[in-house]
Amino acid sequence: MKLAAIPRVSTITKEDFLEQYFKPQKPVVIERAIENWPAFEKWNLDYIKEVAGDKEVPLYDDRPVNHEDGFNEPHAKMKMSEYVDLLKAKPTKYRIFLWNVLKEVPQLQKDYNFPDFGLRLKKKLPMLFFGGTDSYTFMHYDIDMSNIFHFHFEGKKECILFAPSETKHLYKVPHSLITHESIDFTNPDYGKWPALKKANGFKTELNHGEVLYMPEGYWHYMEYKTPGFSMSLRSWPKNPINFAEGVYNVFIMRNFDILMRKLQGQKWIDKKNKKAIERTAKLLSR
C-alpha cells in the first residue's frame, strides 16, 4: 500500500473547502475549525462520564462477523460511567459505535454547532464514537455514502482512508460494507493479500479538536492510539450515483444480507469471505 499524508489546513473558508476538497472529493484535516465550540474546552472522558454516566451504551469489539449477529447488533452493554473507567484503566477492544448524542444526552447539544462548510448537514444525526487504546474498526465505508466530518476529542486516533476507486484492491466482501476482516491494514501481509500492493490511500493522526473530512463512499479504518472519542456530522451524497447506492445499501442490500444470514447461517458469511478473495484475485490478474 502507498499511503500519502492527508492534507492539513489550520482553517479554511467555505469557498476554498468546496473548490479544493469537496468538488474533487479529496480528504482534508482542518485543525482549528471548532475552537469556538464549548466542546473544545469541555469535552473529555471525565465530562462525558459526568453528563452521561447513567446511560447504558452499546459496545462493539473486533470479533469476526457471525451469522447470528444482527446488523450493527452490539456485543455487550455497559453504563457509560463504567465504560469510561474501563477506558482509563487498561486497553480494551470495546468501542461505542453510532451513539446518537441528540437523542441520548440533549445537554451535549449546547456544546457544539453545525459549521458552514457549504454542505447541508443532517442535524438529527450527530453520532459519537468511543474507543480504548489499540481498539479499531474494520476497514469499511458508510452505508448511506454520505460526506462525513469527523471531529475528534481527547487523545490520538490513526485514520487510513481509500477512495472508492481503490475498492478493486481491497478485498471487499460482497453484500456488505467491509473488506475481508483478516486483513491488518496497519501491517498488511502482502503474501496473503497481494492486491493491497497496488492500493493507494491516505493516512493521518487526529488530535483533540481536529476535523477530518471524508468524501462520499470513502473507505476508512480507525485505530485509537489512546482512549478518546469522536463525533461525526454528515451530509447527503451529492453525486446521484452515490445517492442511489446509499438508498440501495439501506433498503435492499442490508435486508438481503440479513435474510441470507437467517437462511444459510455461517455458510453465507464464509461464502462471502471466499468470494472477496476470488473476485480480487480475478481483478488482479487482468
C-alpha positions in Angstrom: 0.0 0.0 0.0 1.0 3.5 -0.6 -0.4 5.9 1.9 0.0 9.6 1.3 -0.4 12.1 4.2 -3.9 13.6 4.3 -3.5 17.4 3.6 -3.9 19.7 6.6 -5.0 23.2 6.9 -5.3 25.4 10.0 -8.6 27.0 8.9 -10.4 27.2 5.6 -13.1 29.2 4.1 -16.3 27.7 2.8 -15.4 28.6 -0.8 -11.9 27.1 -0.6 -13.2 23.9 1.0 -15.8 23.4 -1.7 -13.3 24.1 -4.5 -10.2 22.4 -3.2 -11.7 19.3 -1.4 -15.4 18.8 -1.9 -15.6 19.1 -5.6 -12.6 16.9 -6.3 -13.7 14.6 -3.5 -10.4 14.7 -1.6 -9.9 14.3 2.2 -8.6 17.1 4.4 -7.9 17.7 8.1 -9.0 21.1 9.4 -7.0 21.7 12.6 -8.8 24.8 14.1 -12.4 24.6 12.9 -14.1 24.2 16.3 -12.0 26.3 18.8 -15.1 28.5 19.3 -17.2 25.5 20.4 -17.8 25.0 24.2 -17.0 21.3 23.4 -13.4 22.3 22.5 -12.7 23.1 26.1 -15.2 20.9 27.9 -15.4 17.6 26.0 -13.2 14.9 27.5 -13.9 11.5 29.0 -14.5 12.9 32.5 -17.1 15.3 31.2 -18.9 12.6 29.3 -18.9 10.5 32.5 -20.4 13.4 34.4 -23.3 14.2 32.0 -24.0 10.7 30.6 -22.6 8.3 33.3 -26.0 6.7 33.9 -26.7 5.9 30.3 -26.4 2.3 29.1 -24.3 2.2 25.9 -23.9 -0.4 23.2 -20.3 -1.8 22.9 -18.6 -3.5 20.0 -15.3 -5.3 19.6 -13.2 -6.7 16.8 -14.7 -10.2 16.7 -15.4 -11.5 13.2 -18.9 -11.2 11.8 -21.1 -14.1 12.8 -24.4 -15.1 11.1 -26.2 -14.9 14.5 -25.3 -11.2 14.8 -27.9 -8.7 13.7 -27.0 -5.7 11.6 -24.9 -3.4 13.9 -26.0 -5.5 16.9 -23.8 -4.7 19.9 -21.6 -7.4 21.5 -22.2 -6.0 25.1 -23.7 -3.2 27.0 -22.4 -1.2 30.0 -23.1 2.0 31.9 -21.2 5.0 30.4 -19.6 5.6 33.8 -18.3 2.0 33.9 -17.1 2.2 30.3 -15.1 5.4 30.9 -13.5 3.8 33.9 -12.6 0.8 31.8 -11.0 3.0 29.1 -8.8 4.8 31.6 -7.8 1.6 33.5 -6.5 -0.5 30.6 -6.5 -1.2 26.9 -9.9 -2.6 25.7 -11.3 -3.7 22.4 -14.7 -2.4 23.3 -15.9 0.6 21.2 -19.1 2.7 21.1 -20.3 2.9 17.5 -23.0 5.2 16.2 -24.3 6.6 19.5 -26.9 9.3 18.8 -25.9 12.2 21.1 -29.0 14.2 20.1 -31.3 11.5 21.3 -29.4 10.2 24.4 -27.9 13.3 26.0 -29.7 16.5 24.9 -27.5 18.6 27.2 -24.5 18.0 24.9 -26.2 19.8 22.1 -25.4 23.1 23.8 -21.7 22.4 23.3 -21.4 22.4 19.5 -23.0 23.9 16.4 -23.2 23.0 12.8 -20.3 24.6 10.9 -20.8 26.1 7.5 -18.6 24.1 5.1 -21.0 24.8 2.2 -22.8 21.5 2.7 -26.2 20.9 4.3 -25.6 18.8 7.4 -28.0 16.2 8.8 -28.9 17.9 12.1 -30.7 14.9 13.5 -27.8 12.5 13.1 -24.8 13.7 15.2 -23.1 10.4 16.1 -20.5 9.7 18.8 -17.8 7.0 18.6 -15.6 5.9 21.6 -12.6 3.6 21.8 -9.8 2.4 24.1 -6.1 2.1 23.4 -5.5 -0.2 20.4 -9.2 -0.7 19.6 -10.0 -0.3 16.0 -12.8 -0.5 13.3 -12.6 -2.9 10.4 -12.0 -1.2 7.1 -15.4 -0.1 5.9 -17.4 2.6 4.2 -20.7 4.2 5.5 -24.0 2.7 4.4 -25.5 5.9 3.2 -22.5 7.1 1.2 -22.5 10.5 3.0 -19.9 13.2 3.1 -18.6 12.9 6.7 -17.0 15.5 9.0 -15.3 13.6 11.9 -14.5 15.7 14.9 -12.0 14.1 17.4 -11.8 14.7 21.1 -9.1 13.6 23.7 -6.1 11.6 22.8 -4.9 10.4 19.3 -6.6 8.4 16.6 -5.0 7.0 13.5 -7.0 7.1 10.3 -6.4 5.2 7.0 -8.6 6.1 4.0 -9.1 4.8 0.5 -11.2 6.4 -2.3 -14.0 4.2 -3.8 -11.8 3.8 -6.9 -9.4 1.6 -4.9 -12.2 -0.9 -4.0 -10.8 -3.4 -6.5 -7.6 -3.7 -4.5 -9.2 -4.0 -1.0 -10.8 -7.5 -0.9 -14.3 -6.1 -0.4 -16.8 -8.6 1.0 -19.9 -8.8 -1.3 -23.3 -7.7 0.1 -21.5 -5.8 2.9 -19.7 -2.6 3.7 -16.4 -4.1 4.8 -13.2 -5.6 3.5 -12.0 -9.1 4.5 -11.7 -9.0 8.3 -8.5 -10.9 8.4 -6.5 -8.0 6.9 -4.3 -6.0 9.2 -4.2 -2.6 7.5 -1.5 -1.3 9.8 0.9 -4.1 8.8 -0.6 -6.0 5.8 0.7 -9.4 4.7 1.3 -8.9 1.0 2.0 -12.6 0.5 -1.6 -13.3 1.6 -3.2 -10.1 0.2 -1.1 -9.2 -2.9 -3.7 -6.8 -4.4 -3.0 -4.4 -1.5 0.4 -3.6 -3.0 -1.5 -1.7 -5.7 -3.7 0.2 -3.3 -3.2 4.0 -3.0 -4.7 5.6 0.1 -4.3 8.3 2.7 -3.2 8.4 6.4 -3.3 10.8 9.3 -3.4 11.0 13.1 -6.2 13.1 14.6 -5.6 15.1 17.8 -8.1 16.9 20.1 -10.2 19.4 18.2 -9.2 18.4 14.7 -11.8 17.6 12.0 -11.3 15.0 9.2 -13.4 15.4 6.1 -14.1 12.0 4.4 -15.7 12.3 0.9 -18.6 10.2 -0.3 -18.2 6.5 0.0 -14.6 6.6 1.2 -13.2 3.5 2.9 -11.9 4.2 6.4 -10.0 2.3 9.1 -9.8 3.9 12.6 -7.5 2.9 15.4 -7.4 4.6 18.8 -3.8 5.2 19.9 -5.1 6.4 23.3 -8.6 6.4 24.8 -10.8 9.0 23.2 -13.9 9.8 21.2 -15.2 11.5 18.1 -18.4 13.0 16.7 -19.4 12.7 13.1 -21.7 15.1 11.2 -23.0 14.0 7.8 -24.2 15.5 4.6 -26.2 13.5 1.9 -24.1 12.4 -1.1 -24.3 14.9 -3.9 -23.3 12.5 -6.7 -26.6 10.9 -7.9 -24.9 7.6 -8.4 -23.6 7.6 -4.8 -27.1 8.7 -3.6 -28.7 5.8 -5.4 -26.1 3.4 -4.0 -26.8 4.7 -0.5 -30.5 4.0 -1.0 -29.8 0.6 -2.3 -27.5 -0.2 0.6 -30.1 0.9 3.2 -33.2 -0.6 1.8 -32.1 -3.6 -0.3 -28.5 -4.8 0.4 -28.8 -4.7 4.2 -32.1 -6.6 4.2 -30.9 -9.1 1.7 -27.8 -9.8 3.8 -29.9 -10.2 6.9 -32.3 -12.6 5.1 -29.4 -14.8 3.8 -27.8 -15.0 7.3 -31.1 -16.4 8.5 -31.5 -18.9 5.6 -27.9 -20.1 5.3 -26.3 -19.3 8.6 -22.5 -19.2 8.8 -22.2 -20.7 5.3 -23.4 -17.3 4.0 -20.6 -15.5 5.9 -18.0 -17.9 4.8 -19.1 -17.8 1.2 -18.9 -14.0 1.1 -15.4 -14.0 2.6 -14.3 -16.6 0.0 -15.8 -14.6 -2.8 -14.0 -11.4 -1.7 -10.7 -13.2 -2.2 -11.7 -14.8 -5.5 -13.0 -11.6 -7.0 -10.0 -9.5 -6.0 -7.6 -12.2 -7.4 -9.5 -12.2 -10.7 -9.2 -8.4 -11.0 -5.5 -8.5 -10.1 -4.8 -11.0 -12.9 -6.2 -8.7 -15.6 
